[in-house]
Amino acid sequence: MALQLWRTSRRSRPTTIAAALTAALLATSACGGMSDTPSESAAEAAKNCESTTKVRVVLQWVAQAQFAGYYAAREKGYYAEECLDVTIQEGGVNIVPQQVLSAGNAEFAVSHVTKTMVTRAQGANLVNIGQVFQRGAYLQVAWADSGIKSLTDLKGKKVGSWGYGNELVLFAAMKDAGVDPKRDAEIIQQPFDMSLLLRREIDAAQAKTYNEYAQLLETKNPATGKLYQPSDFSAISLQDAGYTSLEDGIYARGDWLGEQANQDTAVKFLKATYRGWGFCRDDLAGCVDIVLDNGSALGQGHQTWMLNEINKLIWPASNGVGMMDQAAWDQTIKIAIGGGVLKTAPDKDAFRTDLSQRANDGLKADGFDVNGNSYKPQTVTITEGGK
């Protein structure tokens, strides 16, 4: 399936997605811009600082290309050049980023808008300061021979969903298509893989463009002995159906941001992080290597697919990387209220764009392309088991 872009792995890794997921659970184009290599190593860059500020960022899950920009910013020395000493804390089954943040155990957290606004509604003063993912990635995938080609075709079907708030976008889309999830379909709790669909125990499964959909294509068809092809499946994009719900953004506590020094720290963190995402945009293979070197349990082929798809969610960024789009915010909140997760819309202080704007201004002054308007996705070869 096209030119292969991944490099030889530098360490042994699980050979199947199932093994990778098990390991994770057990562990709980040329767009222009700055030089890919910082002027000095991270250690040397930090030596130029009169003082270094220590901060922590907690992710939603374990190390994978979904969070590549943070790892790249640390490994390439971008945080150090901003005089920051950044600890990246992985998420996991029992680690909820917004709760870690609200408890004061991190300065920054990566989370979805809806999940974080639920925590805010419960009294935690959490503020979105940078909306990294500008687009959504939800799919509902069925077998091509199932007859399911649109949301209306889900009526009377067994529909898989992860739950934990991930069903909100799906349910909103189904309702608007005239399919009541409670009465017109059987909702099945699915694991965070595609096993139920592959065994035809459900008619349609929830997936992300950057992860579970690739798992299907990385699986061998027992009837042919070859990998499944996109033509074997019917993939309904909830974004194309008009149901984008904002996913990974960067959050901080409102009280912490009350101090000017902390606002300045936040700007430095955003600036270096966005620069990290720019590196991942411009050097896909190099960024994948960084992710793998930080202990990813998933294989190189899968991570390459994932990063390519993640880049599509970030670039191009018409208003600047990390800048919140008001219409996308409003739609996300509408879906959350319609799903009964939020009773009312958050107040106007739930997100702010001034810090990201300062970060963008600083990057532009350094010659960094904050929009990526010439960005073009790579073509990635699917590998069996994501190896």
Secondary structure, DSSP 4 states (H G I P E B T S, - for coil): ---------SS---SSHHHHHHHHHHT------S-SS-SS-HHHHHHT-SS-EEEEEE-SSSSSGGGHHHHHHHHTTHHHHTTEEEEEEP-BTTB-HHHHHHTTS-SEEEE-HHHHHHHHHTT--EEEEE----S--EEEEEEGGG---SGGGGTTSEEEE--TTTHHHHHHHHHHTT--TTTTSEEEE--SSSHHHHTTSSSEEEEETTTHHHHHHTSB-TTTSSB--GGGEEEEETTTTT------EEEEETTGGGSHHHHHHHHHHHHHHHHHHHHHHH-HHHHHHHHHHTT-SS-HHHHHHHHHHHHHHHSS-TT-TTPPPHHHHHHHHHHHHHTTS-SSPPPGGGB--HHHHHHHHHHHHTT--SS-TT---------GGG-
